[in-house]
């Protein structure tokens, strides 16, 4: 591939890469898939959702409720 400056290009530009990813559905590649395609949080029946920053306090509240 020859760039507009006349130099040989070994790698695509970022725009060319994005175009390739968007237009090449031949194989499903989890590296480029939307996160929603690889993670299905709706399939998991959570008992609680806890932030790590407040996990100790959240856990204490959960234990008291039980």
C-alpha positions as CSV (number, residue, x, y, z in Angstrom):
1,X,0.0,0.0,0.0
2,X,1.4,3.4,-1.0
3,X,0.4,6.4,1.1
4,X,-0.5,9.9,-0.2
5,X,3.1,11.0,0.5
6,X,4.4,8.3,-1.8
7,X,5.9,6.1,1.0
8,X,5.1,2.4,1.3
9,X,2.8,1.6,4.2
10,X,3.2,-1.7,6.0
11,X,0.2,-1.1,8.3
12,X,-3.2,0.4,7.6
13,X,-4.2,3.8,9.0
14,X,-6.5,3.8,11.9
15,X,-9.4,4.8,9.7
16,X,-8.6,1.9,7.3
17,X,-8.5,-0.5,10.2
18,X,-11.9,0.7,11.5
19,X,-13.3,0.3,8.0
20,X,-12.0,-3.2,7.8
21,X,-13.4,-4.2,11.2
22,X,-16.8,-2.7,10.3
23,X,-17.0,-4.3,6.8
24,X,-15.6,-7.7,7.5
25,X,-18.2,-9.9,9.2
26,X,-16.6,-13.2,7.8
27,X,-15.6,-14.5,11.3
28,X,-16.8,-13.6,14.7
29,X,-13.9,-12.2,16.6
30,X,-14.5,-11.5,20.2
31,X,-11.7,-8.9,20.3
32,X,-13.7,-6.6,18.1
33,X,-17.2,-7.6,19.2
34,X,-19.4,-5.1,21.2
35,X,-19.2,-5.9,24.9
36,X,-22.9,-6.7,25.0
37,X,-22.2,-9.6,22.6
38,X,-19.6,-11.2,24.9
39,X,-21.2,-10.5,28.3
40,X,-24.7,-11.4,29.2
41,X,-25.5,-10.0,32.6
42,X,-29.2,-10.6,32.1
43,X,-28.6,-14.4,32.2
44,X,-27.2,-14.3,35.7
45,X,-29.5,-14.1,38.7
46,X,-27.7,-11.7,41.0
47,X,-28.5,-11.5,44.7
48,X,-26.7,-8.2,45.1
49,X,-24.6,-5.8,43.1
50,X,-21.7,-4.4,45.2
51,X,-19.1,-1.8,44.5
52,X,-15.6,-2.7,45.6
53,X,-15.2,0.7,47.2
54,X,-18.1,0.1,49.6
55,X,-18.0,-3.8,49.7
56,X,-17.5,-4.0,53.4
57,X,-20.4,-1.7,54.3
58,X,-22.6,-3.3,51.6
59,X,-21.8,-6.8,53.0
60,X,-22.6,-5.8,56.5
61,X,-26.0,-4.4,55.4
62,X,-26.7,-7.7,53.5
63,X,-25.8,-9.8,56.5
64,X,-28.1,-7.8,58.8
65,X,-31.1,-8.2,56.4
66,X,-30.7,-12.0,56.3
